[in-house]
Amino acid sequence: MGAERKWMVTLFSATFLSLFLLLVFSISAFSSPKTLPSIILRGPHHPPAFAYYISGGRGQKDRILRLLLAVYHPRNRYLLHLGKEASDDERNKLAAAVEAVPAIRSFGNVDVVGNPDPFTYMGSTNIAATLRAAAILLKVDSGWDWFITLSAFDYPLITQDDLSHVFSSVSRDLNFIDHTSDLGWKEHQRIQPIVVDPGIYLARRTQIFQATEKRPTPEAFKVFTGSPWVMLSRPFLEFCVFGWDNLPRTLLMYFNNVMLSQEAYFHSVICNSPEFKNTTVNSDLRFMIWDNPPKMDPLFLNSSDYDQMVQSGAAFARQFKKDDPVLDMVDAHILKRGPSRAAPGPWCTGRKGWLMDPCSQWGDINVLKPGPQAKKLEDSIMNLVDDMKSQLNQCK
């Protein structure tokens, strides 16, 4: 009897071990990433690619990572920037979290700025950081078509397949930038005051300095202002960074001493350039709700705004509090994204499960499968392009 019990225990142990090894093998087989990236097809006959510049400050590592996963696609390029006030430890943890995503590790299309720039509220260091980001993205990737600026307070209202599908039929020299030359109160309170951004020359961040004297509004060029959130074409950014004309440099020197220059620099460069002024589409493609009268920033969005957001035809929305429940609604209903996972698309071929990330394996990354939000975005874009062609709302 003792021998029989011993034999039964041995059999049970062997069976349990076999089942355990089979389970481990199954999970490994379905969750281990594909070793070789799929070939990325670029050019006018293939879907467009986007270069994302995502910025944030101290304590916003998790927000940036969540936003990255919400807009991630292997065809795109991404640059993440935690400002100088964030610690090196936070920056290193962000880089490690990015590297832990199988697709990102394999495709190598996400970078984290290691030597960060300072951000001074209302100062010109924001423009310097954005131009640096554009220069980096132009250098590391020659194939993207549009440059998109996002902050840690933003979130997408569409999938990347929606975005690529809609912009496949859009001329790739167009620039989506909210702008106007009707300065109103901004002329006396933003354009004419002379300010100095201490982030340019001081090691520690402080507020901008404002001179007692003002200067007249420029006559050599026309000042335009608008939203700081832009979607700019590659040709226009090459013009701003490489500067074969002196206009971008001249205006950069002027706007170095202008309050909130990120709301006027690109707008004034593009609308004063004969080569690019007819490429402007007057929209930032953002959904925002403002107080009345408007304050410095839009209101925080929440679940009560969800229906209005998804019906807006906008590509992105802002601003959100960290991990607000409305972001979970966007993840569940639009992006179909699980926690700490990239938004899936037809490029993801892995088995979906609570232990398995479908995007840990992939097939053809050039295949698009737009969702219901694509039609809303397409209608919005077509209306904006029609307005652009009429030139009634272009650099006016």
N, C-alpha and C positions, 0 to 999 in steps of 0.2 A: 504493500500500500504506500509506503514511504517513497519507494522508487517510482511508482506511478504518479504521485503528486509532484515529485521532482521533475518528471518528464513533462507534465502538463505546464508547470511554471516555465520551463525552458522553451516550450512551444509558444506559449503566450508572449514571452519576452521577445522571441525572434519575430513573431508576427507584428507586434507593436513597433519594433525597430524597423521592419520592412515598410510598414505604413508611414511611419515618420519620415523615413528617407524618401519615399515616393512623394509625400507632400512637399518636402523641401525641394525636391527636383522639379516638381510641377510649378511651384512658385518661382523658382529660379528661371525655369524655361520661359515663363510668360512675362517676367518682370525685368530680366536682364536686358540691357539696351543693345540695340543693333550696333555692331562695331564700326561699320562704314557708313558715313552720311550719304544720303541720296544726292544725286547731282542737282544743283540749283540752276534752273534755266532762267536767264535774264534777257532783257531786250524788249523791243516794241511788240513782238509777237507773243510775248509771255506775260503772265500777271505782273503788275508792278510790285516793287519792294519798298519798304519804309524804314527810315532810320529814326529811331526813337531816342530822344534825350530826356531822361527822367531824373528830376532833381528833388532834393529834400534836405532837411536839416537834422540837427541833433534829435535823437529819439525816434526817427522816422524810418529806421531800417526795415521793420516789418511791413510798413505801409508800402515802401518802394518795392519790396519783394512780391507782395500780393499784387500790386499793379503790374509788375513785370510779367508774372504768370498769367494775368488776365489778358495781356496784349501780345503774348509770345507766339511766334511762328518761326520755324527754321529759315524761312526765306528772308526775314528781316534782320536788321542790325540794331543793337541796343547799347546805349552808354548810360551808366548809372552814376550819379554824382551826389554824394553826401557832403554837404558844405563843411568848411573848415572848422566850424564850431562842434561838429561831431567828433567823437574820439576815434583814435586809430583802432581800438578794440571793436567798436561798432562797425567800422568800415571793413575790418577783417572778417567779422562774422557775416556781414552781407555778402562778401566775396565767397566765403565758404558755403553759404546757403545756395548761392547761384551755381557754384560748381557741383553741388550735390544733385542737381536736376539732370537726369541722364541725357536728355536731348541737348541741353545747353552744353554739357560737358563734351558731347560728341561733335556738335556743329560749331562750337566755339564762337558763337555770334553775340555774346554778351560780355561787355567789359565794365569794370568798376574803376572810376578815377582814383588813383592811388595818391596823387599829390593834389589835394582839393583846393578849390578857389574859395575865397571869402564871399559871403553874400551880405551886403548892407541894405537894409530895408530902404527903399526909395532911392538907392544909389545906382551908379553906373557899373558896379562890379557884376551885376546880373547880366548885362550885355557882354562884358568881357568873358564871363563863364560860358555863355551861350555860343559866342563866336569860337571859343576854344573847343567846345563840344562839336561844333560843325566841322572845324578843321580836323579833329581826330577822326570823326566818322568819314569824312572825305578821304582821308589817308588810308584807313584800315579796310575800306570796302568801296570798290569802284562801281558797284552794280545797283545801289539803291536809287530810288526816283524822287522820294519826298522826305523831308525832314520834319518831324513832329515833336513839339515840346509839350511835356506833361510834368505836373508836379505830383508830390505824394498825396495831394488832396483830390486828385482826379480819378476817374474810372471810366472804362469804355461802356458804350451802350450797344455795341455791335461786336461780332466776331471778326477776326482778321480775314477770314474768308469773305465775309460781307464787304469789308473795306477793299480788299484786292479785287473782288468781282466788280464792284461799282466803279472803282478808279481805273479799271481796264479800258473803259470807254471814255475816259477823260484825257485830254491833251496833257502830256507830262511836263509841259512848261508852265502850267498854271500855278498860281500862288494864292492860297486861301488865307487871307489876312484882313481882319476887320479894321477899317480905316476911314478917316474923314479929315478934311481940312477946316471944318467948322470948329474952331478951338473953343469958342465960348469963354467960360470962366477959366479954363485951363491956360489960356494965353497969359493971364496976369498971375496965376497961382502956380503954374508948372513950368511954362516955357521961359518967361522973362526973369524969374529969380535965378541967381547964380549960386550953385551949391557945389560942395566938394565932398567926395566920397572918401572917408578915411580908410576904407578897406583897401584902397589902392596902395597906401604907403605905411599904414600902421599895422603892427603885428596883432593887436587885439581889436576886436570888433567894437565900434562905437556908432553913434548916430551921425547922419550927414551934418555938415556945417553949412549954414546959409549966410551969404554975404548981405550986408545992409543995402547995397546998391542993386539995382536991376539993370538989365540990358534990353535994348529994343528987339522986337521980333525980327528974325533974319529977313533980308531982302534978296540975298544971293540964291536962296532956294526956298521952297514952300514947305512949311512944317505940317506933317500929318500925324495924327494920334489915333489910338484904337486899343484893341485888346492885346495884351502881351503874349497870348497863346496863339501860335501860328502853325501853319503847315506850308512849308516853303519848298519850291522845286530845287533840284540839284543845280541846274544852271544858274539860278539866282544866288544860291549860297556860294558857288564858285566865284561869282562876281564879287560878292561881299568879302570873301576870304582872300582870294588871289589878287583882286583889285586891279585889273588892267586899266580901269578908269580910276581917277583919283577921288571920285564922288564918295564911295564908302568910307575912305579914310578921313576925308574932310568932315563929313557928317559925324563920324565917330569922335573926332576931336571936339566938335561943338557939343554933342550930346553927353560928353564926359561930365559936363557941368550943368546938366539938366535933371530936374527931379523926375523920378520914375521914367528914366530914359528907355526902359524896355517897352514902354507904351508908345514910343515915337520913332525909335531908330530905324528898324526895318521898314516901317511904314513910310518914312520920309525918303529913305534910300530908293525904294522901289518906285515911288510915285514921282521922283525927280529924275529917274533914269529913262531916257527915250527908248532904250532897249527892252525894258521890263515893265513899264507903266501900263501897257495894254494886256498884261498877263495876270492882273489882280482880280480875284473873286472876293467880293466884300463880305466875308464871313470867317469866323474862327472855328466853325463846326462844333461849338460847345453849347450845351444846355446849362443855363444858369438862371437863378431867380434872384432878383435884386430887391432891396428894401426901397421904400418910397418916402423921401428922396434917396437915391442910391448912396451907399456908403463906400468905403475903400474896397471892400470885398463882397462878393455875393453871399447870400444866405446859405447856411448849411442845409443840404437836402436830406430827406428822410423817407420813410416808407409811404407817407401820405403823398409824396411827389412822384411815386413810381409810375403810375399810369401816364401822367403828363410827360415824364421823361421819355418813355419808350415810344410814345406817339409823336415826339418832337421831330424826328428825322435827323437828329444830331448824332455825331459819331462818338462824342465824349460828353461827360457831365462833370461839374464841380460846383461847390466843394462838399466834401463828406467828412464826418468825424470818423475816427479810427474804428474799423470793424462795425460800422453802423449796420443794423439788420437789413437795410435796403441794398447793401452790397451783396449780401447773401441771396437776396431776391434776384439780382442781376446774374449772379453766378448760376443759380438754379434754373432760371427760366430763359436766359439769353445765351450765356456762355457754356452752360452745361458742365461747369467746372467743379471738381471736388476740392476739398480743403488741401492747401499746399501742393496743388497740381496745376500744370499748364492747362489752359483752355483747349479741349480736344478739337480735332478737325479730321478730315479724311486722311490726313497724313499719319494719324495715329492708328496703328494696326494691332496693338496689344489687347489682351482680354481685359475687359472692365470688371473690376471687383474691389472690395474694400481693402484687400491686400495688394492689388495690382493696379498700377497706373497704365492706362491704355496708351499713353504717349511715351512709355519706356521702350516701345518698339515702333518702327515707322516704315512706311513704304514710299510712294511717290509724293514728294512734298510740293509738287507743282500743280497738283489737282485741287480744285476749289469746289466747295459745296456750300453756297450761301444759304442763309436761313431767312426767316420771316422779316428780320430787321433790315435786310438788304434792300427790299423794295421801298421802305420808308426813307432810307438814306439816299437811294437812287433818285426818288422824286425830289427830295430836297436839293441834291446836287444839280439835277437838270434845271430846276427853277433858278438856282444861283447862276449857273452858266448862261442861261438865257438872259438874265439881267446883265451879266457881264458883256454879252455880245451887243446889247443895246447901248452900252457905255454911259448909261444914265446914272450909274452908281459906282463909277470906276475912277479912282483918284480925283474925286471932286471935293 
